[in-house]
């Protein structure tokens, strides 16, 4: 599996919803499968990949909290 991240200008993004932000984060996941899969099997792999916990968390637009604890 390969992943890539880039910031894309909203007007150059094919699958982006319209909102006030000028840029969006685009994460591309490329799944490499060795073997002979028919189109139905490829679609099943794509479906399963879209339901993984990491994908679902990122799609939910989580709130990120940074906590700094100084000890010592």
C-alpha positions, 0 to 999 in steps of 0.5 A, spaced: 500 500 500 502 506 498 499 513 501 500 520 498 498 527 501 498 534 498 494 540 499 490 542 493 486 548 491 479 547 492 477 549 485 482 544 482 479 538 486 474 534 482 471 531 488 470 536 493 464 540 496 464 547 496 466 551 503 469 557 505 476 554 505 481 555 499 485 549 500 483 541 502 488 536 504 488 530 499 490 523 501 491 518 496 491 511 498 494 506 492 492 498 494 497 493 490 494 487 489 498 481 486 493 476 482 488 476 477 482 479 480 475 481 476 472 487 477 467 485 482 473 483 487 476 490 485 470 493 487 470 489 494 477 491 496 475 498 494 469 498 499 473 494 505 478 499 504 473 505 505 471 502 511 477 501 515 478 505 522 483 510 519 479 512 513 472 512 517 476 517 522 479 521 517 472 522 514 469 524 520 473 530 521 476 529 528 477 534 533 485 534 534 487 536 541 494 537 543 496 536 550 503 538 553 505 535 559 512 537 562 515 533 567 521 533 571 
